Amino acid sequence: MDLRRRRLHADGHLHALGALRFPSARSAAVRAAAAVVILATTSTLSSAQISVEVSPLRVELQAGPGGSTTQAISVNNSGKEPVRVRGRVSDWDLSHDGSPQFEGVPEGGPYSASAWVRIAPPDIVIDPGKEGTVRFTLTVPADTQPAGFRTSVLFEFLPAAGDPVAKGREVQFRSRIATLIYVNVGQPPIQVELTDLRIRPLPDETQVIAILNNTSKRTVRTKGTLTLYDSAGKPVRETAVPDVPLLPEREREVAIPALEAGKPLPAGEYRVEVKIDVGMPAVLVGETTIKVEK
């Protein structure tokens, strides 16, 4: 294999290894593990509990201008009371540490696909032990330019029973779950840089924080490895890089566990090598060091 290296950072520890090609993004919906939400609602001294599962939590679509698709989302009521489920289309964003943000996100941004989506039904009641299905249809406008777009179906859950007048007087605690929808239109080129590696000590572990800057118009996901080497150059530990999204024209950090409190290493200095694959011909590689104190 022909290896090519080039500098990505002034300290010379960040570089790219070539030249492996990877398949394009998956066009099918990705099934994530279902989330369970517990919601307590209180009127006077009584309480009701809602337990709901939603699947999938992530849908990834590969589409072309003018294309249309209909996808199903399952909502399971594993509680003991009927639950009302309300779905709506919502824009979202990621914070620098990768946390999904819904509040305060501008609507209709340059990578928003919310206007392309219709939900049916937007409001359903699901009996205990039963499953409901909410479908969304996404239609890409014919004049859409190649890029990575996003939207979500945001679900709210509240008790289905009760006196409407009384409900108007009580404080309602609502819980929400979102199914995140990624739509890559066309195949815009991928351009991602690994700009920095930082060490973050926490009570239970030490993390290596990779700073990634996606300057392209396409959403990509990360995979790869973090390897620790001792002073003799022998690998002593390997950790998987989390599978997380990099949104178009955005920078974010990716936290990779390096040391765990329950799995100590002998005192000394260890070389850290991080390899991250985002689907480019070259794998991003960065190096730093970690010191383990006695």
Summary of the structure (lengths in Angstrom):
residues: 294
radius of gyration: 22.9
end to end distance: 41.0
largest distance: 73.6
contacts: 888
relative contact order: 0.18
helix: 3%
strand: 55%
